[in-house]
Amino acid sequence: MRNAFCSAMQTLAETVDYAFLTGDLGFMALEPLQQALGDRFVNAGVAEQNMVTVAAGMARTGFQCWAYSIAPFIYARPFEQVRNDVCFHDADVKLVGNGGGYGYGVMGPTHHALEDYGVLLTLPGLRVHIPIFASDLAEIVPRMAADRHPAYLRLGRCERPPGYVPPAYAPWRRLLDGERGVLVIAGPLAGPVVARALETPATARPAIWGLSELSAGGLAPPAELLQEIARHDALVVAEEHCAHGGVGQMLALELGVRGGLPRRFQACAARGYPTGLYGSQAYHRAASGLDPASVLDAVNALMDRKAT
């Protein structure tokens, strides 16, 4: 997704006078953006806390600022600066974290982002964007730019199934029809699950919905999704994020407040490092039960369970 993000930012530069700060990252990917922005492209060095404060200060002068790094280095290391300098002042700063979830695989837990949006959504006025496919960036970037409030963009690896044409971008999207329950997936984790589900007839697979935008003010699920959940009385949520503060908890609260929480509900989430071993993104997903087979098995097990 990084190349698609760079392309979307170049297009944005044609209409928006913004500044871009990087924490000494983006080589062999962001050079076209550097050329397009000139002096407004700043390598802030390996000093993420300072970078976020500088971005907040520039935003106070009228610049929209985008600050880019590996995901945990843009929200965890500078959390105090994000909280105090950006969010408490409602600064027009966009945080961009590359490699959400287990995206950096064998580089280990210091480079993984398993609690990022759960933590950031505790801060005032901040919205989260999680593209599912690389093509989403062409829509998400201008949406973020038009909203002059703090935001976090969680980039991952595009895993669009070969030959699959995604529906037009929307915060909530039905990615695949199905008649066996409802499955909601946040971000690019949806790609490989859709690929696996495509091997199964619609009557034997769940309806799969993708979620790409989060807000502490609520998830605002569309009426069509609410109707499907009510009809099946069953819902599974899958996300490459820990359960605490994740989409599963947020959606359960939303449905509970609406009086529409299904009697059969399960959240599939990142479990950290149950094996205690290093491994690829696919390895860590499987260890957490987030590989495509495990996610779809969870839906089938839920559907086989009688509602109580």
C-alpha positions as CSV (number, residue, x, y, z in Angstrom):
1,M,0.0,0.0,0.0
2,R,2.9,2.3,0.5
3,N,3.3,3.0,-3.2
4,A,-0.4,3.7,-3.6
5,F,-0.2,6.1,-0.6
6,C,2.7,7.9,-2.2
7,S,0.7,8.3,-5.5
8,A,-2.3,9.6,-3.6
9,M,-0.2,12.1,-1.7
10,Q,1.3,13.3,-5.0
11,T,-2.2,13.9,-6.4
12,L,-3.2,15.7,-3.2
13,A,-0.2,18.0,-3.6
14,E,-1.9,19.4,-6.7
15,T,-4.7,21.0,-4.7
16,V,-3.6,21.1,-1.0
17,D,-0.6,23.0,0.4
18,Y,0.5,20.5,3.0
19,A,3.8,19.5,4.7
20,F,5.1,15.9,5.0
21,L,7.4,14.8,7.7
22,T,9.1,11.4,7.8
23,G,11.0,9.8,10.6
24,D,14.0,8.8,8.4
25,L,11.8,6.2,6.6
26,G,10.3,5.7,3.1
27,F,13.4,5.1,1.0
28,M,12.8,3.5,-2.4
29,A,9.1,4.5,-2.1
30,L,8.6,8.2,-1.2
31,E,11.2,9.8,-3.4
32,P,8.5,10.9,-6.0
33,L,6.6,12.6,-3.2
34,Q,9.8,14.3,-2.0
35,Q,10.4,15.7,-5.5
36,A,6.8,16.9,-5.7
37,L,6.8,18.7,-2.3
38,G,10.4,20.2,-2.3
39,D,11.0,22.0,0.9
40,R,7.7,20.9,2.3
41,F,9.1,17.3,2.5
42,V,11.1,17.1,5.8
43,N,13.2,14.2,7.0
44,A,12.8,14.7,10.8
45,G,15.3,12.0,11.6
46,V,14.9,9.2,14.1
47,A,13.2,11.5,16.6
48,E,9.5,10.7,16.4
49,Q,8.5,12.6,19.5
50,N,10.1,15.8,18.2
51,M,8.6,15.1,14.7
52,V,5.0,15.0,16.1
53,T,5.5,18.2,18.1
54,V,7.0,19.9,15.0
55,A,4.0,18.8,13.0
56,A,1.6,20.1,15.6
57,G,3.4,23.5,15.7
58,M,3.4,23.7,11.9
59,A,-0.3,22.9,11.9
60,R,-0.9,25.9,14.3
61,T,0.5,28.2,11.6
62,G,-2.0,26.9,9.0
63,F,-0.2,24.0,7.4
64,Q,-1.8,20.6,7.2
65,C,0.9,18.2,8.3
66,W,1.3,14.5,7.6
67,A,3.8,12.6,9.8
68,Y,5.0,9.2,8.6
69,S,6.8,6.2,10.3
70,I,6.5,2.5,11.1
71,A,3.2,2.2,13.0
72,P,4.4,1.8,16.6
73,F,6.9,4.7,16.1
74,I,4.2,7.1,15.1
75,Y,1.7,6.3,17.9
76,A,3.4,4.5,20.8
77,R,6.8,6.2,21.1
78,P,5.3,9.8,20.7
79,F,2.0,9.1,22.5
80,E,2.4,12.0,24.9
81,Q,3.0,14.4,22.0
82,V,0.1,13.0,20.0
83,R,-2.1,13.4,23.1
84,N,-0.9,16.8,24.3
85,D,0.3,18.6,21.2
86,V,-2.0,17.2,18.5
87,C,-5.3,16.1,20.0
88,F,-5.7,18.5,22.9
89,H,-5.2,21.4,20.4
90,D,-7.3,19.7,17.6
91,A,-4.3,20.2,15.3
92,D,-4.7,19.3,11.6
93,V,-2.1,16.5,11.8
94,K,-2.4,13.2,10.0
95,L,-0.4,10.3,11.5
96,V,0.6,7.6,9.0
97,G,1.7,4.3,10.4
98,N,3.1,1.7,8.0
99,G,2.9,-2.0,8.8
100,G,-0.2,-2.2,11.0
101,G,-0.8,-5.4,13.0
102,Y,1.9,-8.0,12.5
103,G,2.9,-6.3,9.2
104,Y,6.6,-6.2,10.1
105,G,6.6,-9.9,10.8
106,V,10.1,-11.2,11.8
107,M,11.2,-7.8,13.0
108,G,9.5,-8.7,16.3
109,P,7.0,-7.1,18.7
110,T,8.8,-3.8,18.9
111,H,7.8,-3.2,15.3
112,H,4.2,-4.6,15.6
113,A,1.1,-2.5,16.1
114,L,-1.5,-4.6,17.9
115,E,-3.2,-1.9,20.1
116,D,-2.8,1.2,17.9
117,Y,-6.3,2.3,17.0
118,G,-7.7,1.1,20.3
119,V,-5.2,3.4,22.1
120,L,-5.6,6.3,19.7
121,L,-9.4,6.3,19.8
122,T,-9.2,7.3,23.5
123,L,-8.0,10.7,22.4
124,P,-10.4,13.6,21.6
125,G,-11.3,14.3,18.0
126,L,-9.1,11.6,16.3
127,R,-10.4,9.4,13.5
128,V,-8.8,6.2,12.2
129,H,-8.6,5.0,8.6
130,I,-7.7,1.4,7.7
131,P,-7.6,0.7,4.0
132,I,-8.5,-2.8,2.9
133,F,-7.0,-2.6,-0.6
134,A,-4.3,-0.3,-2.1
135,S,-6.9,1.2,-4.4
136,D,-8.7,2.6,-1.3
137,L,-5.9,5.2,-0.8
138,A,-7.1,7.3,-3.7
139,E,-10.3,7.8,-1.8
140,I,-9.1,7.8,1.8
141,V,-6.3,10.4,1.4
142,P,-8.5,13.2,0.1
143,R,-11.2,12.3,2.7
144,M,-8.6,12.7,5.4
145,A,-7.3,16.0,3.9
146,A,-10.8,17.5,3.8
147,D,-11.4,16.7,7.5
148,R,-9.2,19.3,9.3
149,H,-8.9,17.3,12.5
150,P,-6.4,14.8,13.8
151,A,-6.4,11.4,12.1
152,Y,-4.4,8.1,11.9
153,L,-3.9,6.1,8.7
154,R,-3.0,2.5,9.3
155,L,-1.2,1.1,6.2
156,G,-0.7,-2.6,5.6
157,R,0.0,-5.0,2.7
158,C,-2.7,-5.1,0.0
159,E,-3.9,-8.7,-0.2
160,R,-6.6,-8.4,-2.9
161,P,-7.5,-11.8,-4.3
162,P,-6.4,-12.3,-8.0
163,G,-9.3,-11.4,-10.3
164,Y,-11.4,-10.0,-7.5
165,V,-12.8,-6.5,-8.1
166,P,-13.5,-4.6,-4.9
167,P,-16.7,-2.6,-4.5
168,A,-16.4,1.1,-4.6
169,Y,-14.8,2.6,-1.4
170,A,-17.0,3.3,1.6
171,P,-16.3,3.2,5.3
172,W,-18.5,0.0,5.4
173,R,-18.6,-2.3,2.4
174,R,-20.1,-5.7,1.6
175,L,-17.1,-7.5,0.1
176,L,-18.8,-10.8,-0.6
177,D,-22.3,-12.2,-0.5
178,G,-23.0,-15.2,1.7
179,E,-25.9,-16.9,3.5
180,R,-24.1,-18.4,6.5
181,G,-23.8,-15.7,9.1
182,V,-22.1,-12.3,9.0
183,L,-18.4,-11.7,9.2
184,V,-17.0,-8.2,9.7
185,I,-13.3,-7.7,9.1
186,A,-11.2,-4.5,9.7
187,G,-8.6,-3.6,7.2
188,P,-6.4,-5.7,4.8
189,L,-7.0,-8.9,6.8
190,A,-10.2,-9.1,4.7
191,G,-8.3,-9.9,1.5
192,P,-7.1,-13.4,2.2
193,V,-10.3,-14.3,4.0
194,V,-12.3,-13.2,0.9
195,A,-10.0,-15.2,-1.3
196,R,-10.6,-18.4,0.8
197,A,-14.4,-17.7,1.0
198,L,-14.6,-17.4,-2.8
199,E,-13.7,-21.1,-3.0
200,T,-17.1,-21.9,-1.3
201,P,-20.6,-21.5,-2.6
202,A,-22.5,-18.5,-1.3
203,T,-24.9,-20.8,0.6
204,A,-22.0,-22.2,2.6
205,R,-20.1,-19.0,3.4
206,P,-20.8,-15.9,5.4
207,A,-21.6,-12.4,4.1
208,I,-18.3,-10.6,4.5
209,W,-18.3,-6.9,5.3
210,G,-15.1,-4.7,5.4
211,L,-14.7,-1.8,7.8
212,S,-12.2,1.0,7.0
213,E,-13.1,4.0,9.2
214,L,-13.3,4.1,13.0
215,S,-14.3,6.9,15.4
216,A,-14.7,7.1,19.2
217,G,-18.1,8.5,18.5
218,G,-19.4,5.2,17.1
219,L,-19.0,3.0,14.1
220,A,-22.4,3.8,12.4
221,P,-23.0,0.4,10.8
222,P,-25.3,0.7,7.7
223,A,-28.9,-0.4,7.9
224,E,-28.3,-3.3,5.5
225,L,-25.6,-4.8,7.8
226,L,-27.8,-4.4,10.9
227,Q,-30.6,-6.2,9.1
228,E,-28.3,-9.1,8.1
229,I,-27.0,-9.5,11.7
230,A,-30.6,-9.5,13.0
231,R,-31.7,-12.1,10.4
232,H,-28.8,-14.5,11.2
233,D,-28.7,-13.7,14.9
234,A,-24.9,-14.3,14.6
235,L,-21.9,-12.2,14.1
236,V,-18.1,-12.7,14.0
237,V,-15.6,-9.8,14.0
238,A,-12.0,-10.4,12.9
239,E,-9.2,-7.9,13.3
240,E,-5.4,-7.8,13.4
241,H,-5.5,-5.9,16.7
242,C,-5.9,-7.0,20.3
243,A,-9.4,-7.6,21.5
244,H,-9.3,-4.9,24.2
245,G,-10.3,-1.6,22.6
246,G,-10.7,-3.3,19.2
247,V,-13.5,-3.3,16.6
248,G,-15.1,-6.3,18.3
249,Q,-15.7,-4.5,21.5
250,M,-16.7,-1.3,19.8
251,L,-19.2,-3.0,17.6
252,A,-20.6,-5.1,20.5
253,L,-21.2,-1.8,22.4
254,E,-22.8,-0.2,19.4
255,L,-25.2,-3.1,18.8
256,G,-25.9,-3.4,22.5
257,V,-26.9,0.2,22.8
258,R,-29.1,-0.2,19.8
259,G,-30.7,-3.3,21.3
260,G,-29.5,-5.4,18.4
261,L,-26.6,-7.5,19.8
262,P,-27.0,-11.0,18.4
263,R,-27.2,-13.9,20.7
264,R,-24.3,-15.6,18.9
265,F,-21.2,-13.4,18.8
266,Q,-17.5,-13.9,18.6
267,A,-14.4,-11.7,18.2
268,C,-11.3,-13.0,16.5
269,A,-8.4,-10.8,17.5
270,A,-4.6,-10.7,17.8
271,R,-3.5,-12.8,20.8
272,G,0.0,-11.3,21.0
273,Y,2.7,-14.0,20.9
274,P,1.2,-17.3,22.2
275,T,4.1,-19.4,20.8
276,G,6.8,-17.1,22.1
277,L,8.5,-17.3,18.7
278,Y,9.4,-14.9,16.0
279,G,7.8,-15.3,12.6
280,S,6.2,-13.8,9.5
281,Q,3.0,-11.9,9.4
282,A,1.2,-15.1,8.2
283,Y,2.8,-17.1,11.1
284,H,1.6,-14.7,13.7
285,R,-1.9,-14.5,12.2
286,A,-2.2,-18.3,12.3
287,A,-1.0,-18.4,15.9
288,S,-3.8,-15.9,16.7
289,G,-6.4,-17.8,14.7
290,L,-6.5,-15.0,12.1
291,D,-5.6,-17.1,9.1
292,P,-8.4,-17.5,6.6
293,A,-9.2,-21.1,7.4
294,S,-9.4,-20.3,11.2
295,V,-11.6,-17.2,10.7
296,L,-14.1,-19.1,8.5
297,D,-14.1,-22.1,10.8
298,A,-15.0,-19.7,13.6
299,V,-18.0,-18.5,11.7
300,N,-19.1,-22.1,10.9
301,A,-18.7,-23.1,14.6
302,L,-20.8,-20.1,15.6
303,M,-23.5,-20.9,13.1
304,D,-23.6,-24.6,14.3
305,R,-24.2,-23.4,17.9
306,K,-27.8,-22.9,18.9
307,A,-28.7,-19.4,19.9
308,T,-29.4,-19.3,23.7
